[in-house]
Amino acid sequence: MDQHTSFIRHVPVPPTAARVLPRGPRASCIMKVPQASRTSRLFHRSSIMNVGRRVDYAVRALCYVAAQPPGRYVPRREIQLRQNIPAPFLSKILRDLVHAGLLLSVPGARGGFRLGKPAEAITLREVYESLEGPLNLIDCVTEQDDACCFASVCTQIQIWRGAQELLARYLEDITIQAIADRHGLVPRLQEKHQSAQH
């Protein structure tokens, strides 16, 4: 999930209107707005939501911790190696998950991390929102006129709102328990390669 996909709507700019529009491929509204800050807000459409590395790595970490014996504190280094998560990313992600109450931590040589709540109570939506904030497929669904000057006449908003509701329900129905991974991605991939060689 390291690749980010975005979709940007572009409305061609007539020559007569070019002087009141910001330059660049993201110009999308043909109207004059006096304040520069409001111009920036109205003319720049947000991209469709993407799932970046932070969310991917957070799910990997939680899936591994969730599958370990109850009460065991898993060392950060073990999570890093088993789930192939870069150390700088992992340290910040673990802090965010602890802050959100999804993990508990114990410092020291024998410390580590364990779940802060039952795995069946942690949904993928909660993981996403603990890192990225409220699920929002595209800004105009929630912010409307503040996000795009076409919001009041746009025929797309209901489509994106429906898609957002479907995605939210889908992620709400999937728990960390359902995708818990006792061994980790790295050992399982190594085992697969070994099996293919025999």
N, C-alpha and C positions, 0 to 999 in steps of 0.2 A: 504494500500500500504506500510505497514511497512516491509514487507518481501522483501528481495533483491534476485533476481535470477541471477546467472551467469553461463556461459558456457565456459569451458576451454578446448582447444584442446591439447592433449598430444601425442607426438610421442615417442614410446618406444626407449630406448637408448641401442644400442649394447654394449657389454662389452668392445670392443676395443676403443670405442669412449667416454667412461665414464670419462676418465681423463680430457677431454677438455670441459666438460659440467658442468654447475652448478647443484648441487644436489637439489632434491625436485620434487614434482609432476608437476611443471609448466615448466620444461625443455622441449623445443620444437624444437631446431635447432641442427643439427649435423654438427658443423663446429667450427674451432678454431678462436677465436677473441682475439687479444692481449691485448686490453685495457679493464680493469674491468668495467668501466662505460658503454662502448659500449656493453659489454657482457650482463650486466644487462638489457639494453634497448632492445637488440635483442632477448634474450631468454625468456623474460617474456611477454607473450601475454596478451592483455587487455581483460576484460570480456565484454560480451554484455551489452549495456546500461541498467541501471536500473532506475526506478523512485522511489526516496527515500522520506523520510518524509518531507524534506524541500519543495519539489515541491508539494506534497500532501497538506501540511498545507497552502502553499501560495495560491493554488487554492481555498481551503476552505475559507480563509480569503477574497479573492477577490470576490468570489461568494456571500458571505453574504453582504459585503459592497455594491456591485453592485445593490442589490435588495432593498436597503433602499431608502427613499424619496430623491429626488434630493436636493443637497445642504447640506444634513445632515452630520455632522461629527460623526462617530461611535466610541465610546470609545473602547480602546484596551481591557479592561476587558470584555466588551460585546462580542466582537469577540471571545475572549478566551473561555467564558462560552458557547456561542451558538454553536460554532464549535468544541469544545473539543480539543483545541490546547494548549499544555503545555506552560506556561508563558515564560520560557527561550528560547524556539524555536520561539515563536511568536514575541518577541521583536526584535530579529535579523532579522527574515523574513520581518517584517514590515519595518525595516530600509532599507533592500535591495530593497523592492518594491518601497519605496519612492525614493531611489537613482536611480532606473530604470525609474522613472516617471510614474509608474503605480498607485501609490497612492500619495495623498497630505496629509500632517499632520499639525495639529494645536496643540501646547502644551497648558498645563493648565488644570484646573478642568473641563472646558466646551469644551475642545478640543477633538481631535480624528482624524479619518481618513475618507477620501472619495476618490473616484477614481480620478486619475490624467488625465484620458482621457476617452472618452465614452466607455461603456462596450462592445459595438459592435465592437470596434476597438482594443480590447485586445484579442489576440488569445492564445490558450494554448501553442503554440510553443514559443511565446514571453515570457510567464510566465516561462516556463522551462529554456529558454536561459538566462533570467535575473538572474537566480539563479545558473545555472550549466554551463553556457557558450554554445558555438555552439553545436547544436544537432549532436551527433556523436555516431553511433550505435556500431562501433568497430574501434580502432585506425588505423588499416591498410587501411581502406577506404580512409582516408585523408592523413595519414603520410607514407603509403606504406613501402618502404625499411627501413625507420627510425623506424618503429614500429615492423617489423618482417622480418627476413632474407629470408623467403620464399615468400615474397610479389610478387616478379617478376615472380614466377612460380606457384603461387597459383590459383586454379580454383574457389575459394570461393569469391574472392573480388567483382566480378561483382554482385553476389547474394546479398551480404550485402549492396553494394552501391544502388542497386535497392530497397531493403527493407528500407533503410534509406530515400530514396527519397519519397517512399510511405508514411512512417510515418510522414515525415516533412509536406507533403501536407495535410495529414489527420488532424494533430494538427493545421495547419494553417487555416483550414476551420471551426474549432470549436472556438467560442468566449465565453468570460465570460458571456455575456448577455444570451446566449443560455442555460446556466446551473446555472444562478443566483438563489439564495436560500434566500428568504425573512425571513424565520423563523429560519433556522439553523438546523443542524443535530440533536443536542440534543433534542430540543422541538419536532421535527418530530418523533424521535425514542420513546420518552415518550408518544406521542399521539398514536402511533402504539400499544405500550404495553397496554395502557389504553383501546383501542378499542378491543384488543384481550381478555381482562378480562370480557367484557360485553357480 
